[in-house]
């Protein structure tokens, strides 16, 4: 009788699917999706992966059909799911900004605040979130579920929409104005309460979280190595606060040291000319696979 333990992981199908599979690969779990099977292959005998719409993952985790899953905080809230949150992971398609669910109206709409929506009609995919928001502001309005193309409806069919956005560019392109933000959402790794109490499954989930976090941290950082004369080292470290806690090692050439550190990728273009000006030579920038603190 086979008693091998298996962890069942739900990953979001659709727009976040490719990004999620890519991040899982960087974490060390290689997943391949076949058109002939809804069960993707993963190169870990102790894991099974299911691709499910992000909207549904938290419900399947809550009810134990999945041990754990990655989904947005927005869908956990929309579904009212009771799950254990393991960690937050930013890996957006467009930016590393969180997504926002916003109340939006046509640019020429008289609606200025949520109070102006009394008796009006709102279309959205997050009906529960929107109704909760209206109750909080003591506003009675009609909320209808929208299957998609919600931005188009704002001009003809409804008075307002609650829609998800990252940059707001799509809303502006559709001549819509944001009135308020209902919820800010980021992807979360969540676990079923019973699975989290199982020591083997919990350890497996925690290892996955650690590796995934390391892979995501590495995405926004780079490694930098350089050589510098020891007499210039203090000046380098004082003028460049980004180089705190670097690794410093002696070179075979007397009076010279090698400096190695990890920094945010977006500051590299400012930093490298400063490193050169401070006396650094042989500057190398290289990508990272994982950064685990």
Secondary structure, DSSP 4 states (H G I P E B T S, - for coil): ------EEEEEEESTTHHHHHHHHHHHT--EE--TT-SS-EES-TTEEEEEEEHHHHHHHHHTTSSSEEEEEHHHHHHHT---EEEEEE---SS-SSPEEEEEEEETT-S--SGGGGTT-EEEES-HHHHHHHHHHTT---EEEE--S-HHHHHHHT-SEEEEEESSSHHHHHTTEEEEEEEEEE-EEEEE-HHHHHSHHHHHHHHHHHHHHHHHHHHHTEEEEEEEEEGGGHHHHHHH-GGGTT-EEEE-SSTTEEEEEEEEEGGGHHHHHHHHHHTT-EEEEEEE-S----
